Amino acid sequence: MKTAFFLLISMFATAVTASVDLVKVDKSERQMFLLDDGKVVKTYAGGSPEGHKQQEGDERTPEGLYTLDYKKEDSSYYRSMHISYPNQKDIQKAESLGVSPGGFIMIHGQRNRLGALDFLMQRFDWTDGCIAITNQEMDEFMELVSVGTKIQIEW
């Protein structure tokens, strides 16, 4: 009994004290991984449409290396963390196409007052390019991931 208790405490302590140094999103697998020194410490289901975001309104999630640059607690979608899209390359590509690159891409929880429907909402691409997880997962994400952490998004 003592061994099981200490194993449970040890697993909890590892999850709580993990130092996430990279968030990796695999859009093709619809998975988001939190990594610490190359080791996955947490996995979330999520992802969005195929293809790199090229312009405002295309409902795509950008692909590439970005930074999670600030937390937003007064979000319309529970809690959120901002992805530093667009970078200079994204801006130049959009300019060459004569369009706006868009922006305000976030990792966020469910729309306020609809958190109880997360079991249903997580089955659809409803975020217009953002990455949505459940509110409970968002609380954990915000605890584990610091502002300044890199995020690698790929197909």
C-alpha positions in Angstrom: 0.0 0.0 0.0 2.8 2.4 0.9 4.6 1.7 -2.4 1.4 2.5 -4.4 1.0 5.7 -2.4 4.6 6.9 -3.0 4.4 6.0 -6.7 1.2 8.1 -7.0 2.9 11.0 -5.2 6.0 10.7 -7.3 4.0 10.7 -10.6 2.0 13.8 -9.4 5.2 15.6 -8.3 6.9 14.9 -11.7 3.9 16.3 -13.6 3.6 19.4 -11.5 7.3 20.2 -11.4 8.1 19.4 -15.1 9.9 22.3 -16.8 8.5 22.4 -20.3 11.0 23.8 -22.8 9.1 23.0 -26.0 5.5 22.7 -27.1 5.3 20.6 -30.2 2.1 20.4 -32.3 1.6 17.7 -34.9 -1.3 18.9 -37.0 -1.5 15.7 -39.0 -1.9 13.6 -35.9 -4.0 16.2 -34.1 -1.7 16.1 -31.1 0.1 18.6 -28.9 3.1 17.5 -26.8 4.8 19.3 -23.9 8.4 18.4 -23.8 11.1 18.7 -21.2 14.7 18.1 -22.4 13.3 16.1 -25.3 11.0 13.9 -23.2 7.2 14.1 -23.5 5.7 15.1 -20.2 2.1 15.7 -21.4 0.1 15.1 -24.5 -3.2 16.8 -25.5 -5.5 16.0 -28.4 -5.8 18.9 -30.8 -4.9 20.3 -34.1 -6.4 22.0 -37.1 -6.7 22.1 -40.8 -4.0 21.1 -43.2 -1.7 23.7 -44.6 0.2 26.7 -43.2 -1.7 29.9 -42.4 -1.1 32.4 -45.2 -3.7 35.1 -44.7 -6.2 36.4 -42.3 -9.5 34.4 -42.4 -8.1 31.2 -44.0 -8.9 29.3 -40.7 -5.5 27.6 -40.7 -3.0 27.2 -38.0 0.5 28.5 -38.8 3.4 26.1 -39.2 7.0 26.7 -38.0 8.8 27.8 -34.9 7.2 30.5 -32.8 7.2 31.6 -29.2 4.4 31.6 -26.6 4.8 35.2 -25.8 2.1 36.1 -23.3 -0.8 34.7 -21.3 -4.3 36.2 -21.5 -6.6 35.6 -18.6 -9.4 37.9 -19.8 -10.0 35.8 -22.9 -13.3 35.1 -24.6 -12.1 31.5 -24.6 -11.6 30.7 -20.9 -7.8 31.2 -20.6 -5.3 31.5 -23.4 -1.6 31.8 -24.4 -0.6 33.8 -27.5 1.6 32.3 -30.3 4.0 34.9 -31.9 2.5 34.5 -35.4 3.2 36.2 -37.8 7.0 36.2 -37.9 8.9 38.2 -40.5 8.8 35.3 -43.0 5.0 35.1 -42.6 4.7 38.9 -43.1 6.8 38.8 -46.3 4.8 35.9 -47.7 1.5 37.6 -47.1 2.9 40.9 -48.6 3.9 38.9 -51.7 0.4 37.6 -52.1 -1.1 41.1 -51.4 -3.0 39.9 -48.3 -2.9 40.5 -44.5 -1.1 37.6 -42.6 -3.7 37.8 -39.8 -2.7 37.2 -36.3 -4.0 36.7 -32.7 -3.4 32.9 -32.9 -3.8 31.4 -29.4 -3.8 28.1 -27.5 -7.0 28.4 -25.5 -9.7 26.7 -23.6 -13.4 26.5 -24.6 -15.6 29.5 -25.4 -16.7 31.2 -22.2 -19.9 29.6 -20.8 -19.6 26.6 -23.1 -16.9 24.6 -21.2 -19.4 21.9 -20.4 -19.6 21.1 -24.1 -15.9 20.4 -24.5 -16.5 16.7 -25.2 -18.4 17.8 -28.3 -16.5 20.8 -29.4 -13.1 18.9 -29.4 -14.5 16.8 -32.3 -14.6 19.9 -34.6 -12.3 22.4 -36.1 -14.0 25.5 -34.7 -11.1 27.8 -33.8 -10.3 29.6 -37.0 -6.6 28.7 -36.7 -6.1 28.6 -33.0 -5.5 25.5 -30.9 -8.2 24.6 -28.5 -8.0 22.2 -25.5 -10.5 21.6 -22.7 -10.6 24.1 -19.8 -9.2 21.6 -17.4 -6.3 20.9 -19.8 -5.8 24.7 -20.3 -5.4 25.1 -16.5 -2.7 22.4 -16.5 -1.1 23.9 -19.7 -0.9 27.4 -18.1 0.7 25.9 -15.0 3.3 23.9 -16.9 4.2 26.3 -19.8 6.0 29.6 -19.2 5.9 32.7 -21.3 8.9 32.5 -23.6 8.6 28.8 -24.4 9.1 27.8 -28.0 6.3 26.2 -29.9 7.0 24.0 -33.0 3.9 23.5 -35.2 4.2 21.1 -38.1 2.0 19.0 -40.5 
